[in-house]
Amino acid sequence: MKMNRIQFQAGLSLNEFLSKFGTEEQCQSALEKARWPNGFVCPICHSESYCKVKHGRVKIFQCNCCHKQVTLTGGTIFHSTKLPLTIWFQALFFLTQTKTSLSTLELMRRIGVCYRTAWRLKHKLMLMLMQVMHERESTTKLADRVEIDDAYLGGERTGGKVGRGSENKIPFIAAIETNSQGHPKRAVFTPVKTFSRAEIKVWAQQFLNVSATVVSDGLACFRAVETVGCRHRPEIVGSQRKSTQMGCFHWVNTILGNLKTSIDGNYHGFKFGKYAHRYLSEVQYRFNRRFDLASILPRLLFAGCQTSPRSERWLRLADD
């Protein structure tokens, strides 16, 4: 069998990570470069003239024109952090270089912090993933051939409803774009309120190009993709014909299987209704950037500089 270059790429090794980000000074330098690639710019008067002031261990940038003072982490996702930046960077490394992510408990053990701190770190980093996808992927639409399926996170609750009506199941759309060789290019996982034509139409307007040919299992709501100009090719699935046995759904079934295996293997208890969109974003981000594992950390670091501060109370609200 021919070696899959994507699967066997080197990525960012632990030794390489430590040589680049092993000290607090290296992490500060990397964060400064990510926040101001062309040098400091005052957020008030936009002057590029500044001086550096130190209060203890805190590095402060002071504008020479309006005298506005800005800390290196102020106004970013790292705002007012009491943790060393080396801990943040370790969390970034472990969460970006693993194929199946890490649970909060495992992250806690690897970076040596308490569970609550690890939880905050993980959810702030997931917000950074969502920030990147909002900025880079919100205007990018799936084209060519797109396999689509209805899926659920969660399972039946004792004494509750079973099947699709379960109170503990969160519906989401899984869509996989494939190229002319039949290989997967990008994935989109989108939580929805329900599988209705109105909901699918809104989703299709946001995520599908009119040139897309959508392959679905014949669920009636998926006909809504035709209303936005896409071609629809339903492959009817019934009791005698399972989608897992049909080649036309190979990639959406494979990737959905990997997603659910990853979540089941890492997370043994999280509130699907509150946090599903964050965990789906994490999987989508990692899959769509699998072609260059080494670049994920610096790209995510840049996103952290563009993401505004978030308190623990806000994180627990789980606003989408």
VENTACOR-V460936 format. One record per backbone hydrogen bond with DSSP energy under -1.0 kcal/mol. CO is the residue of the C=O (numbers start at 1). NH is the residue of the N-H. Records with the same first field share a line. If there is no record, write none. Layout:
BEGIN
CO = NH  NH
END
This chain:
BEGIN
4 = 8
13 = 17
14 = 18
15 = 19
16 = 20
17 = 21
18 = 22
23 = 27
24 = 28
25 = 29
26 = 30
27 = 31
28 = 32
29 = 33
30 = 34
31 = 35
32 = 36
36 = 39
42 = 46
47 = 42
49 = 64
51 = 62
53 = 60
55 = 58
58 = 55
59 = 72
60 = 53
61 = 70
62 = 51
68 = 63
70 = 61
73 = 76
76 = 79
78 = 81
84 = 88
85 = 89
86 = 90
87 = 91
88 = 92
89 = 93
90 = 94
91 = 95
92 = 96
93 = 97
103 = 107
104 = 108
105 = 109
106 = 110
107 = 111
108 = 112  113
114 = 118
115 = 119
116 = 120
117 = 121
118 = 122
119 = 123
120 = 124
121 = 125
122 = 126
123 = 127
124 = 128
125 = 129
126 = 130
127 = 131
128 = 132
129 = 133
130 = 134
131 = 135
132 = 136
133 = 137
142 = 209
144 = 213
145 = 178
146 = 215
147 = 176
149 = 174
151 = 172
153 = 170
157 = 160
163 = 166
166 = 169
170 = 153
171 = 192
172 = 151
173 = 190
174 = 149
175 = 188
176 = 147
177 = 185
179 = 182
183 = 179
186 = 177
188 = 175
190 = 173
194 = 196
196 = 200
197 = 201
198 = 202
199 = 203
200 = 204
201 = 205
202 = 206
203 = 207
204 = 208
207 = 142
209 = 212
212 = 231
213 = 146
214 = 233
215 = 148
216 = 235
217 = 237
219 = 222
220 = 223
221 = 224
222 = 225
223 = 226
224 = 227
225 = 230
226 = 229
231 = 214
238 = 241
241 = 238
242 = 245
243 = 246
246 = 249
247 = 250
249 = 253
250 = 254
251 = 255
252 = 256
253 = 257
254 = 258
255 = 259
256 = 260
257 = 261
258 = 262
259 = 263
260 = 264
261 = 265
262 = 266
263 = 267
271 = 275
272 = 276
275 = 279
276 = 280
277 = 281
278 = 282
279 = 283
280 = 284
281 = 285
282 = 286
283 = 287
284 = 288
287 = 290
289 = 292
293 = 296
295 = 299
296 = 300
297 = 301
298 = 302
299 = 303
300 = 304
301 = 305
304 = 77
311 = 315
312 = 316
END
